[in-house]
Amino acid sequence: MSTLRKFLIQKSYYRIPLVFTKTNHFEIKAVLNNVEGNFIVDTGASNSCVGFEAVDKFSLFTEESDVKAAGAGATDMLTQLSKRNELKLGNWHKKRVSLVLFDLTHVNTALTAHDAEPVDGIIGADILRRGKAVIDYHQKCLYLK
């Protein structure tokens, strides 16, 4: 019998390690526009996001948005959009990635209150769907095609 790892590798998936945090989140190292950052993997987030404070770090070009964000206890948050970004997760990469930008202060405050490291952003369902994601919770890894 084949393992999940062997099966997915045969199907041309890339295996990307995840880090399980003290706050019961999975974190992943991502390279956004050739700059490494720390991101939470969130299957419940409809869009991948980056905090306003990381706009310069990742050289993001932004445009205004009328969409209001909600999540993690906050609602009606102002957002901006950033299009045509390059995202690398392990050996998997995509160009023309759009991201939602909003204030991640409430997320990072909660993380640091539990002795976890702050994050630059969130990898959401848009990227997970695009990569046909499979999460192996036991082995703490993400597979993307």
N, C-alpha and C positions, 0 to 999 in steps of 0.2 A: 504494500500500500504506500502511495506517495504522500509526502508531507505537503501542507499548504504552501510552504515556501518553494519547494521544487515545482509544484504545479503552476504557481503564479509566475515564477521565473521563466518557465517554458512558454508561458503565454505572453512573454515580453513585458512583464511588469518590472518596475524598479523597486527595490526594497530600501526603505528609509527608516533609520532608527528613531524612536521616540523616547522622550524622557518623562517618566511619571513623577509628578511633583508632589510636594507636601499637601497641596490643595486639591489633590485628586484630578488634576488636569494632565493631558499629554502636551508636552512642548516639543517643538521641532526647530532646528536651525534652518533658516531659509536665507537664500541670497537674492535680494531684491535690487535690481539695477546694479549688480556687481558689488553690493555691500551686504555683509552678513548681519542677520538680526535674529532675535528670539521671538517665536510666535507660539500661540496656543492653537491647538487643533480643536475646532469646535463644530461638531456635526450639526448643531442646532442653530448656528449662525448662517443666515441665508447668503450673506456676502462676506468675502474676505476684506479685512479692514486694516488700516494702519492709523496710529495715533497722530494727531496734529503735530505733536512735538517731534515726530520722526520725518517730517516732510523734507527738511534739509539733509538729514542723514542719508536718505535714500534718493535724493535728487528728484523728487516727485514734482511733476507739473500738475497743478490743480485747477479745477473749474468749479464754479458755484453749483449748488444742487438745491432743489426745493424739497428733497426727500428728508424726512426726519427719521433718525435712528432710535431704536429702543432695544434694551437688553441689559442683563445683569443688574437689574434694579433701577435703571435710569430710563427715562422716556423723553420724547420730543427733543432729542439732541440734534443740533445743527450738523450738517455734513457737507463735505466737498467730494468731488470725484477726481480720480487720477487714472488716465487711460494710457495705453501703449507702454506698459511696464514689462520688464523681463523678470520672471520668477524661476528660481532653481530650488528644488527640494531634493537633496542628494544628487543623483544623476538624471533626474527627471527635470525637464525645463520647458517653459512655454513663454512665448512672446505675446505681445498684445493683451496683457492681463490688465483688467480694470479693477480698481480698488476703491472702496469707500473710506474716506477719512473722517474721523470724529474724535472727540476728546476721550481718551482712554484712562484718564486720571482715576475714575472710580474703580476701574478694573485693577490698575496697578496699586492703588491704595489697599484694596482687599488682598491682593497677592502679598504685598510687603508686610501687611499686618499678620500674616501667617508664615512669616520668614521665608517666603518664596521670592524669586527674582522677578522684577518687572519685565513686561514684554513690550515689543515694538508693535505688535499687531496680532491679528487672528486669521488663521486659515479656515475659511468657511466652506459651506456646502457647494458654492459655485466652483471652487477649485477641486474639491473632492469629487464632484460629479464629472467635471471635465477630464480628470485623470482616472475615472472609473475606479475610485478608491476602494481598497479593502483594508480594514484595520484589524490587525492581529493583536488583540488586547493581552493575551497571555505572553506572547513573545515581545511585546512593546515595540511594534513596528507598523509602518504604513506602507502599503504597496500602491503605486500609481502606474498607469499605463500611458 
